[in-house]
């Protein structure tokens, strides 16, 4: 099955391609612009992105949205994770803001949640979710991954942050790996006659 990637983020595309290796993934055409993430839920943003790319290309499109939900911050940054420090925030800006807000806070429980979605030209959607629980480290550790990976320590790991894990190690326990493995299963079921 051929799927057009809605994301142009190379870090995210690499993880999606790894999890959906059984599918024929093609990059978003350069003339298809980024989609404004105006929904107030991860599902809503994933749907907006997949719908826009599907409409522009006439092909099934795959998208996701991910949020880091920190218990002590009432679930923030959540749906605003990628732009937590502002609309042009870098990964480092977002991590720095998160660590500042958690300075001196004992409860560092958090979870990553990803909603993955494929939109078909006939208007049907297939969706899956992946969640990983963990905690926020007191400082960034590791150069792998992207986003909040250097400060997220998954409960299902060995004490390292996602930023200290290889891609294959991270994919085994990560929210995105779980979401896209579940999406792959759902797609096989969905497309069987």
Number of C-alpha atoms within 10 A of each C-alpha: 10 13 21 23 25 29 22 15 9 10 12 16 18 12 19 24 16 16 22 18 12 11 12 11 18 15 14 21 14 8 7 13 13 14 16 9 17 10 13 11 17 22 21 16 23 26 26 22 25 27 25 18 26 25 15 15 14 13 16 24 31 32 26 29 24 25 22 24 21 22 14 15 17 9 14 17 18 21 24 19 22 21 15 20 19 12 9 10 14 15 18 15 15 20 22 17 13 21 17 12 12 18 11 10 12 8 13 18 19 23 22 22 24 25 27 29 28 29 27 19 15 10 11 10 18 16 22 21 23 21 19 20 19 19 20 23 18 15 11 19 17 14 14 16 19 13 21 22 23 25 24 29 25 25 16 12 16 9 14 17 26 28 22 21 19 12 17 13 12 22 20 15 19 23 24 28 25 23 23 28 23 17 24 22 12 14 18 10 10 11 8 6 4
